[in-house]
């Protein structure tokens, strides 16, 4: 993971590398933090670059935490009707949250 600016600050840019199909070439996604709402405990991430934009015209992820629950909302626009639902990025985010949870519980 690479980032520019503060890790959790509006305007920060975060780049992720992932491999969802076992191929030799890693894929990247570049996101900007658009909004942070401490009262609602939410962060809005907008995809601004990378492989996902080959499939989607736009993709925004909103994470909200309440008590022991994290809710992730995906707002996206497909390039074509045949474009699949964004299950791969959702799975990546789910695995990331599980890893963070495991780290925090140690």
DRENTORKOL-3810 file (N, C-alpha, C; in nm, 4 decimals):
REM DRENTORKOL-3810
@n.u->0.0846; n.v->-0.1167; n.w->0.0000; ca.u->0.0000; ca.v->0.0000; ca.w->0.0000; c.u->0.0897; c.v->0.1238; c.w->0.0000
@n.u->0.0606; n.v->0.2154; n.w->-0.0872; ca.u->0.1293; ca.v->0.3441; ca.w->-0.0908; c.u->0.0270; c.v->0.4527; c.w->-0.0653
@n.u->0.0728; n.v->0.5629; n.w->-0.0066; ca.u->-0.0200; ca.v->0.6740; ca.w->0.0113; c.u->0.0542; c.v->0.8065; c.w->0.0023
@n.u->-0.0218; n.v->0.9096; n.w->-0.0326; ca.u->0.0291; ca.v->1.0461; ca.w->-0.0368; c.u->-0.0453; c.v->1.1247; c.w->0.0702
@n.u->0.0245; n.v->1.2065; n.w->0.1463; ca.u->-0.0397; ca.v->1.2856; ca.w->0.2506; c.u->-0.0649; c.v->1.2011; c.w->0.3736
@n.u->-0.1493; n.v->1.2534; n.w->0.4613; ca.u->-0.1855; ca.v->1.1819; ca.w->0.5826; c.u->-0.2669; c.v->1.0588; c.w->0.5453
@n.u->-0.2526; n.v->0.9516; n.w->0.6206; ca.u->-0.3237; ca.v->0.8275; ca.w->0.5878; c.u->-0.4747; c.v->0.8443; c.w->0.5934
@n.u->-0.5255; n.v->0.9062; n.w->0.6979; ca.u->-0.6692; ca.v->0.9232; ca.w->0.7122; c.u->-0.6995; c.v->1.0724; c.w->0.7232
@n.u->-0.6996; n.v->1.1372; n.w->0.6076; ca.u->-0.7262; ca.v->1.2802; ca.w->0.6013; c.u->-0.7901; c.v->1.3085; c.w->0.4655
@n.u->-0.8860; n.v->1.3975; n.w->0.4619; ca.u->-0.9510; ca.v->1.4323; ca.w->0.3355; c.u->-0.8444; c.v->1.4775; c.w->0.2359
@n.u->-0.8526; n.v->1.4229; n.w->0.1157; ca.u->-0.7567; ca.v->1.4551; ca.w->0.0107; c.u->-0.6405; c.v->1.3588; c.w->0.0013
@n.u->-0.6234; n.v->1.2722; n.w->0.1014; ca.u->-0.5161; ca.v->1.1728; ca.w->0.0958; c.u->-0.5439; c.v->1.0738; c.w->-0.0170
@n.u->-0.4381; n.v->1.0333; n.w->-0.0841; ca.u->-0.4487; ca.v->0.9373; ca.w->-0.1936; c.u->-0.3809; c.v->0.8087; c.w->-0.1492
@n.u->-0.4526; n.v->0.6979; n.w->-0.1669; ca.u->-0.4028; ca.v->0.5672; ca.w->-0.1268; c.u->-0.4023; c.v->0.4766; c.w->-0.2492
@n.u->-0.2915; n.v->0.4067; n.w->-0.2716; ca.u->-0.2806; ca.v->0.3111; ca.w->-0.3814; c.u->-0.2673; c.v->0.1710; c.w->-0.3233
@n.u->-0.3459; n.v->0.0776; n.w->-0.3769; ca.u->-0.3439; ca.v->-0.0610; ca.w->-0.3331; c.u->-0.3002; c.v->-0.1487; c.w->-0.4491
@n.u->-0.2270; n.v->-0.2522; n.w->-0.4180; ca.u->-0.1910; ca.v->-0.3539; ca.w->-0.5157; c.u->-0.2606; c.v->-0.4826; c.w->-0.4736
@n.u->-0.3237; n.v->-0.5489; n.w->-0.5689; ca.u->-0.3926; ca.v->-0.6732; ca.w->-0.5370; c.u->-0.3841; c.v->-0.7695; c.w->-0.6550
@n.u->-0.4127; n.v->-0.8953; n.w->-0.6275; ca.u->-0.4125; ca.v->-0.9975; ca.w->-0.7317; c.u->-0.5347; c.v->-1.0838; c.w->-0.7075
@n.u->-0.6348; n.v->-1.0701; n.w->-0.7925; ca.u->-0.7611; ca.v->-1.1389; ca.w->-0.7708; c.u->-0.7795; c.v->-1.2650; c.w->-0.8543
@n.u->-0.6868; n.v->-1.2920; n.w->-0.9452; ca.u->-0.7073; ca.v->-1.4066; ca.w->-1.0331; c.u->-0.5861; c.v->-1.4992; c.w->-1.0429
@n.u->-0.4860; n.v->-1.4780; n.w->-0.9593; ca.u->-0.3682; ca.v->-1.5635; ca.w->-0.9585; c.u->-0.2721; c.v->-1.5409; c.w->-1.0742
@n.u->-0.2958; n.v->-1.4370; n.w->-1.1549; ca.u->-0.2061; ca.v->-1.4097; ca.w->-1.2668; c.u->-0.0742; c.v->-1.3508; c.w->-1.2153
@n.u->0.0231; n.v->-1.3448; n.w->-1.3035; ca.u->0.1543; ca.v->-1.2917; ca.w->-1.2648; c.u->0.1508; c.v->-1.1415; c.w->-1.2427
@n.u->0.0584; n.v->-1.0734; n.w->-1.3085; ca.u->0.0532; ca.v->-0.9275; ca.w->-1.3008; c.u->-0.0428; c.v->-0.8813; c.w->-1.1915
@n.u->0.0090; n.v->-0.8019; n.w->-1.0984; ca.u->-0.0762; ca.v->-0.7423; ca.w->-0.9955; c.u->-0.1583; c.v->-0.6303; c.w->-1.0563
@n.u->-0.2724; n.v->-0.6048; n.w->-0.9938; ca.u->-0.3588; ca.v->-0.4941; ca.w->-1.0337; c.u->-0.3460; c.v->-0.3846; c.w->-0.9287
@n.u->-0.3799; n.v->-0.2639; n.w->-0.9690; ca.u->-0.3727; ca.v->-0.1518; ca.w->-0.8746; c.u->-0.5072; c.v->-0.0789; c.w->-0.8706
@n.u->-0.5296; n.v->-0.0146; n.w->-0.7601; ca.u->-0.6431; ca.v->0.0758; ca.w->-0.7466; c.u->-0.5915; c.v->0.1981; c.w->-0.6703
@n.u->-0.6315; n.v->0.3146; n.w->-0.7163; ca.u->-0.5898; ca.v->0.4393; ca.w->-0.6540; c.u->-0.7163; c.v->0.5109; c.w->-0.6079
@n.u->-0.7193; n.v->0.5466; n.w->-0.4786; ca.u->-0.8375; ca.v->0.6086; ca.w->-0.4190; c.u->-0.7992; c.v->0.7396; c.w->-0.3510
@n.u->-0.8978; n.v->0.8284; n.w->-0.3429; ca.u->-0.8812; ca.v->0.9512; ca.w->-0.2667; c.u->-0.9878; c.v->0.9510; c.w->-0.1566
@n.u->-0.9490; n.v->0.9989; n.w->-0.0396; ca.u->-1.0460; ca.v->1.0119; ca.w->0.0687; c.u->-1.1225; c.v->1.1415; c.w->0.0437
@n.u->-1.2516; n.v->1.1269; n.w->0.0132; ca.u->-1.3357; ca.v->1.2431; ca.w->-0.0198; c.u->-1.3993; c.v->1.3063; c.w->0.1026
@n.u->-1.4352; n.v->1.2239; n.w->0.2003; ca.u->-1.5061; ca.v->1.2774; ca.w->0.3169; c.u->-1.4777; c.v->1.1908; c.w->0.4386
@n.u->-1.4747; n.v->1.2578; n.w->0.5530; ca.u->-1.4627; ca.v->1.1906; ca.w->0.6823; c.u->-1.5661; c.v->1.2542; c.w->0.7734
@n.u->-1.6479; n.v->1.1720; n.w->0.8351; ca.u->-1.7494; ca.v->1.2222; ca.w->0.9275; c.u->-1.7274; c.v->1.1548; c.w->1.0627
@n.u->-1.6546; n.v->1.2225; n.w->1.1543; ca.u->-1.6261; ca.v->1.1608; ca.w->1.2843; c.u->-1.7531; c.v->1.1305; c.w->1.3643
@n.u->-1.8544; n.v->1.2134; n.w->1.3494; ca.u->-1.9786; ca.v->1.1919; ca.w->1.4233; c.u->-2.0473; c.v->1.0630; c.w->1.3792
@n.u->-2.0513; n.v->1.0414; n.w->1.2487; ca.u->-2.1120; ca.v->0.9197; ca.w->1.1928; c.u->-2.0111; c.v->0.8043; c.w->1.1844
@n.u->-1.8846; n.v->0.8343; n.w->1.2138; ca.u->-1.7744; ca.v->0.7366; ca.w->1.2046; c.u->-1.7685; c.v->0.6749; c.w->1.0654
@n.u->-1.7676; n.v->0.7631; n.w->0.9640; ca.u->-1.7645; ca.v->0.7139; ca.w->0.8267; c.u->-1.6533; c.v->0.7805; c.w->0.7463
@n.u->-1.6067; n.v->0.7056; n.w->0.6468; ca.u->-1.5055; ca.v->0.7552; ca.w->0.5539; c.u->-1.5547; c.v->0.7224; c.w->0.4136
@n.u->-1.5450; n.v->0.8198; n.w->0.3228; ca.u->-1.5841; ca.v->0.8007; ca.w->0.1835; c.u->-1.4592; c.v->0.7992; c.w->0.0979
@n.u->-1.4408; n.v->0.6898; n.w->0.0238; ca.u->-1.3256; ca.v->0.6677; ca.w->-0.0629; c.u->-1.3755; c.v->0.6681; c.w->-0.2075
@n.u->-1.3104; n.v->0.7412; n.w->-0.2956; ca.u->-1.3474; ca.v->0.7416; ca.w->-0.4370; c.u->-1.2308; c.v->0.6881; c.w->-0.5188
@n.u->-1.2597; n.v->0.5894; n.w->-0.6047; ca.u->-1.1565; ca.v->0.5340; ca.w->-0.6926; c.u->-1.1269; c.v->0.6367; c.w->-0.8014
@n.u->-0.9981; n.v->0.6734; n.w->-0.8142; ca.u->-0.9594; ca.v->0.7748; ca.w->-0.9133; c.u->-0.8617; c.v->0.7209; c.w->-1.0173
@n.u->-0.8199; n.v->0.5953; n.w->-1.0021; ca.u->-0.7272; ca.v->0.5385; ca.w->-1.0991; c.u->-0.7121; c.v->0.3899; c.w->-1.0789
@n.u->-0.6521; n.v->0.3258; n.w->-1.1775; ca.u->-0.6243; ca.v->0.1835; ca.w->-1.1664; c.u->-0.7147; c.v->0.0982; c.w->-1.2521
@n.u->-0.6991; n.v->-0.0319; n.w->-1.2340; ca.u->-0.7658; ca.v->-0.1310; ca.w->-1.3174; c.u->-0.9179; c.v->-0.1304; c.w->-1.3049
@n.u->-0.9710; n.v->-0.0951; n.w->-1.1893; ca.u->-1.1164; ca.v->-0.0969; ca.w->-1.1722; c.u->-1.1877; c.v->0.0010; c.w->-1.2648
@n.u->-1.1204; n.v->0.1086; n.w->-1.3007; ca.u->-1.1847; ca.v->0.2069; ca.w->-1.3885; c.u->-1.1928; c.v->0.1590; c.w->-1.5326
@n.u->-1.1354; n.v->0.0415; n.w->-1.5612; ca.u->-1.1575; ca.v->-0.0188; ca.w->-1.6923; c.u->-1.2968; c.v->-0.0798; c.w->-1.6998
@n.u->-1.3536; n.v->-0.1150; n.w->-1.5839; ca.u->-1.4859; ca.v->-0.1765; ca.w->-1.5784; c.u->-1.5961; c.v->-0.0798; c.w->-1.5361
@n.u->-1.5611; n.v->0.0181; n.w->-1.4544; ca.u->-1.6613; ca.v->0.1072; ca.w->-1.3960; c.u->-1.6299; c.v->0.2528; c.w->-1.4290
@n.u->-1.7347; n.v->0.3293; n.w->-1.4607; ca.u->-1.7161; ca.v->0.4724; ca.w->-1.4830; c.u->-1.6860; c.v->0.5426; c.w->-1.3513
@n.u->-1.7445; n.v->0.4919; n.w->-1.2432; ca.u->-1.7168; ca.v->0.5477; ca.w->-1.1112; c.u->-1.7381; c.v->0.4389; c.w->-1.0071
@n.u->-1.6647; n.v->0.4507; n.w->-0.8972; ca.u->-1.6773; ca.v->0.3559; ca.w->-0.7863; c.u->-1.6409; c.v->0.4298; c.w->-0.6586
@n.u->-1.7362; n.v->0.4375; n.w->-0.5674; ca.u->-1.7166; ca.v->0.5021; ca.w->-0.4383; c.u->-1.7485; c.v->0.4003; c.w->-0.3292
@n.u->-1.6655; n.v->0.3984; n.w->-0.2263; ca.u->-1.6840; ca.v->0.3066; ca.w->-0.1147; c.u->-1.7003; c.v->0.3905; c.w->0.0116
@n.u->-1.8064; n.v->0.3638; n.w->0.0844; ca.u->-1.8308; ca.v->0.4333; ca.w->0.2110; c.u->-1.8241; c.v->0.3306; c.w->0.3227
@n.u->-1.7320; n.v->0.3516; n.w->0.4170; ca.u->-1.7215; ca.v->0.2636; ca.w->0.5330; c.u->-1.7752; c.v->0.3382; c.w->0.6544
@n.u->-1.8591; n.v->0.2699; n.w->0.7307; ca.u->-1.9172; ca.v->0.3280; ca.w->0.8513; c.u->-1.8999; c.v->0.2277; c.w->0.9640
@n.u->-1.8557; n.v->0.2754; n.w->1.0800; ca.u->-1.8351; ca.v->0.1877; ca.w->1.1954; c.u->-1.9283; c.v->0.2300; c.w->1.3078
@n.u->-1.9925; n.v->0.1295; n.w->1.3663; ca.u->-2.0786; ca.v->0.1554; ca.w->1.4806; c.u->-2.0673; c.v->0.0376; c.w->1.5755
@n.u->-2.0280; n.v->0.0644; n.w->1.6960; ca.u->-2.0050; ca.v->-0.0386; ca.w->1.7965; c.u->-1.9062; c.v->-0.1405; c.w->1.7406
@n.u->-1.9474; n.v->-0.2629; n.w->1.7233; ca.u->-1.8575; ca.v->-0.3672; ca.w->1.6744; c.u->-1.8835; c.v->-0.4011; c.w->1.5281
@n.u->-1.9562; n.v->-0.3161; n.w->1.4561; ca.u->-1.9947; ca.v->-0.3435; ca.w->1.3181; c.u->-1.9311; c.v->-0.2438; c.w->1.2227
@n.u->-1.8879; n.v->-0.2922; n.w->1.1082; ca.u->-1.8428; ca.v->-0.2065; ca.w->0.9996; c.u->-1.9338; c.v->-0.2320; c.w->0.8807
@n.u->-1.9890; n.v->-0.1256; n.w->0.8257; ca.u->-2.0757; ca.v->-0.1346; ca.w->0.7083; c.u->-2.0008; c.v->-0.0751; c.w->0.5899
@n.u->-2.0014; n.v->-0.1469; n.w->0.4782; ca.u->-1.9380; ca.v->-0.0993; ca.w->0.3554; c.u->-2.0444; c.v->-0.0855; c.w->0.2485
@n.u->-2.0527; n.v->0.0333; n.w->0.1897; ca.u->-2.1468; ca.v->0.0580; ca.w->0.0805; c.u->-2.0676; c.v->0.0878; c.w->-0.0454
@n.u->-2.1055; n.v->0.0238; n.w->-0.1550; ca.u->-2.0439; ca.v->0.0472; ca.w->-0.2853; c.u->-2.1433; c.v->0.1225; c.w->-0.3724
@n.u->-2.1014; n.v->0.2350; n.w->-0.4241; ca.u->-2.1814; ca.v->0.3119; ca.w->-0.5184; c.u->-2.1024; c.v->0.3126; c.w->-0.6478
@n.u->-2.1597; n.v->0.2571; n.w->-0.7535; ca.u->-2.0822; ca.v->0.2392; ca.w->-0.8758; c.u->-2.1694; c.v->0.2568; c.w->-0.9991
@n.u->-2.1014; n.v->0.2863; n.w->-1.1084; ca.u->-2.1652; ca.v->0.2955; ca.w->-1.2385; c.u->-2.0861; c.v->0.2078; c.w->-1.3344
@n.u->-2.1531; n.v->0.1069; n.w->-1.3900; ca.u->-2.0887; ca.v->0.0151; ca.w->-1.4834; c.u->-2.0650; c.v->0.0842; c.w->-1.6172
@n.u->-1.9570; n.v->0.0446; n.w->-1.6846; ca.u->-1.9313; ca.v->0.0963; ca.w->-1.8199; c.u->-2.0309; c.v->0.0380; c.w->-1.9198
@n.u->-2.0655; n.v->-0.0908; n.w->-1.9023; ca.u->-2.1629; ca.v->-0.1555; ca.w->-1.9896; c.u->-2.2563; c.v->-0.2402; c.w->-1.9043
@n.u->-2.3656; n.v->-0.2799; n.w->-1.9615; ca.u->-2.4618; ca.v->-0.3647; ca.w->-1.8928; c.u->-2.4026; c.v->-0.5019; c.w->-1.8597
@n.u->-2.3036; n.v->-0.5462; n.w->-1.9380; ca.u->-2.2399; ca.v->-0.6770; ca.w->-1.9171; c.u->-2.1329; c.v->-0.6760; c.w->-1.8087
@n.u->-2.0962; n.v->-0.5600; n.w->-1.7599; ca.u->-1.9936; ca.v->-0.5490; ca.w->-1.6558; c.u->-2.0436; c.v->-0.6185; c.w->-1.5288
@n.u->-1.9598; n.v->-0.7024; n.w->-1.4669; ca.u->-2.0037; ca.v->-0.7726; ca.w->-1.3453; c.u->-2.0171; c.v->-0.6764; c.w->-1.2260
@n.u->-2.0892; n.v->-0.7222; n.w->-1.1271; ca.u->-2.0995; ca.v->-0.6462; ca.w->-1.0021; c.u->-1.9595; c.v->-0.6429; c.w->-0.9394
@n.u->-1.9282; n.v->-0.5426; n.w->-0.8587; ca.u->-1.7918; ca.v->-0.5296; ca.w->-0.8035; c.u->-1.7656; c.v->-0.6230; c.w->-0.6856
@n.u->-1.7783; n.v->-0.7520; n.w->-0.7072; ca.u->-1.7575; ca.v->-0.8491; ca.w->-0.6002; c.u->-1.6105; c.v->-0.8649; c.w->-0.5644
@n.u->-1.5205; n.v->-0.8502; n.w->-0.6625; ca.u->-1.3775; ca.v->-0.8638; ca.w->-0.6347; c.u->-1.3294; c.v->-0.7518; c.w->-0.5412
@n.u->-1.3604; n.v->-0.6233; n.w->-0.5703; ca.u->-1.3176; ca.v->-0.5205; ca.w->-0.4744; c.u->-1.3830; c.v->-0.5369; c.w->-0.3380
@n.u->-1.5081; n.v->-0.5846; n.w->-0.3361; ca.u->-1.5743; ca.v->-0.6068; ca.w->-0.2087; c.u->-1.5023; c.v->-0.7155; c.w->-0.1295
@n.u->-1.4641; n.v->-0.8248; n.w->-0.1960; ca.u->-1.3902; ca.v->-0.9317; ca.w->-0.1297; c.u->-1.2559; c.v->-0.8845; c.w->-0.0782
@n.u->-1.1880; n.v->-0.8011; n.w->-0.1581; ca.u->-1.0590; ca.v->-0.7453; ca.w->-0.1165; c.u->-1.0776; c.v->-0.6619; c.w->0.0102
@n.u->-1.1806; n.v->-0.5765; n.w->0.0117; ca.u->-1.2068; ca.v->-0.4915; ca.w->0.1281; c.u->-1.2435; c.v->-0.5766; c.w->0.2493
@n.u->-1.3228; n.v->-0.6799; n.w->0.2283; ca.u->-1.3623; ca.v->-0.7681; ca.w->0.3373; c.u->-1.2397; c.v->-0.8366; c.w->0.3989
@n.u->-1.1488; n.v->-0.8863; n.w->0.3142; ca.u->-1.0265; ca.v->-0.9492; ca.w->0.3646; c.u->-0.9391; c.v->-0.8493; c.w->0.4388
@n.u->-0.9321; n.v->-0.7267; n.w->0.3891; ca.u->-0.8545; ca.v->-0.6224; ca.w->0.4561; c.u->-0.9109; c.v->-0.5933; c.w->0.5950
@n.u->-1.0420; n.v->-0.5832; n.w->0.6049; ca.u->-1.1059; ca.v->-0.5576; ca.w->0.7346; c.u->-1.0790; c.v->-0.6732; c.w->0.8304
@n.u->-1.0858; n.v->-0.7967; n.w->0.7812; ca.u->-1.0578; ca.v->-0.9132; ca.w->0.8663; c.u->-0.9139; c.v->-0.9109; c.w->0.9171
@n.u->-0.8188; n.v->-0.8734; n.w->0.8299; ca.u->-0.6785; ca.v->-0.8653; ca.w->0.8721; c.u->-0.6590; c.v->-0.7565; c.w->0.9773
@n.u->-0.7244; n.v->-0.6418; n.w->0.9583; ca.u->-0.7133; ca.v->-0.5334; ca.w->1.0572; c.u->-0.7734; c.v->-0.5776; c.w->1.1896
@n.u->-0.8873; n.v->-0.6462; n.w->1.1856; ca.u->-0.9514; ca.v->-0.6961; ca.w->1.3067; c.u->-0.8596; c.v->-0.7923; c.w->1.3806
@n.u->-0.7972; n.v->-0.8844; n.w->1.3073; ca.u->-0.7048; ca.v->-0.9788; ca.w->1.3689; c.u->-0.5870; c.v->-0.9087; c.w->1.4341
@n.u->-0.5374; n.v->-0.8059; n.w->1.3677; ca.u->-0.4252; ca.v->-0.7283; ca.w->1.4208; c.u->-0.4675; c.v->-0.6544; c.w->1.5482
@n.u->-0.5860; n.v->-0.5940; n.w->1.5456; ca.u->-0.6325; ca.v->-0.5150; ca.w->1.6592; c.u->-0.6670; c.v->-0.6017; c.w->1.7808
@n.u->-0.7066; n.v->-0.7263; n.w->1.7555; ca.u->-0.7445; ca.v->-0.8144; ca.w->1.8657; c.u->-0.6246; c.v->-0.8797; c.w->1.9341
@n.u->-0.5036; n.v->-0.8664; n.w->1.8760; ca.u->-0.3842; ca.v->-0.9253; ca.w->1.9379; c.u->-0.3423; c.v->-0.8492; c.w->2.0604
END
